[in-house]
């Protein structure tokens, strides 16, 4: 015997079928949207070699197939900054599914020794180990604090001194610096008023004959001792 549905039961049955169809449609639509915004490519452009680019590309593989809206630039930054040789970089999302990364290799500005091993210091303040030896770079001797050195270098450049004319930087635990200028002239800087001392040093270099001078002592305020 076939069960006969009443009018009200038929309406309920139709509504139930409609709900199933709508739900199925919504699932397909949601899947399509998610697929559209999955990260399919991460393109890397730089002024460095292909080996470095591959290392970075491999480290960014973790972001492939994730939703481009859910990836924070900070997550990508954290990965990029784990590579000490990376300097400036830009991250651009290109919707729906592409990320472009441009970066520059940091400039090497000095070298130093740690536990009898040679390391280089990048302009980004990070330690870099390289196989290539560049003897034209200045040597940092003593207790290296990268930020202090970067501040000193910035002061030298801002006071229009030629950074390349300095061959050695002697760092002391007191945060004081001695500099070796070309022709082996030693410049003793104070702990405080560094910018004032560098400006004074510029005047001395421009106005005095340094041929017979071995030491320029600027440690005492308002005093210059030449020997």
CORBEL-V635820 format. One record per backbone hydrogen bond with DSSP energy under -0.5 kcal/mol. CO is the residue of the C=O (numbers start at 1). NH is the residue of the N-H. Records with the same first field share a line. If there is no record, write none. Layout:
CO->NH / NH
This chain:
6->10
7->11
8->12
9->13
10->14
11->15
12->16
13->17
14->18
15->19
16->20
17->21
18->22
19->23
20->24
21->25
22->26
23->27
24->28
25->29
26->30
27->31
28->32
29->33
30->34
31->35
32->36
33->37
35->38
37->68
38->40
39->65
41->99
43->101
45->103
49->53
50->54
51->55
52->56
53->57
54->58
55->59
56->60
58->61
60->63
61->64
63->66
66->39
67->70 / 71
70->72
72->75 / 76
73->77
74->78
75->79
76->80
77->81
79->82
80->83
82->84
83->86
85->106
88->104
90->102
92->94 / 100
93->95
94->98
97->40 / 41
98->94
99->43
100->92
101->45
102->90
103->47
104->87
107->123
109->138
110->121
111->140
112->119
114->117
117->114
119->112
120->122 / 128
121->109 / 110
122->125
126->122
128->120 / 130
132->134
133->135
134->137
138->111
139->141 / 169
140->113
141->171
142->144
145->148 / 149
146->150
147->151
148->152
149->153
150->154
151->155
152->156
153->157
154->158
155->159
156->161
157->160
161->163
162->165
163->166
165->167 / 182
167->139
168->180
169->141 / 171
170->178
171->143
172->175
176->172
177->189
178->170
179->181 / 187
180->167 / 168
181->184 / 185
182->185
185->181
186->188 / 216
187->179 / 189
188->218
193->197
194->198
195->199
196->200
197->201
198->202
199->203
200->204
201->205
202->206
203->207
204->208
208->210
210->213
214->186
215->217 / 227
216->188 / 218
217->225
219->221
220->223
224->226
225->217
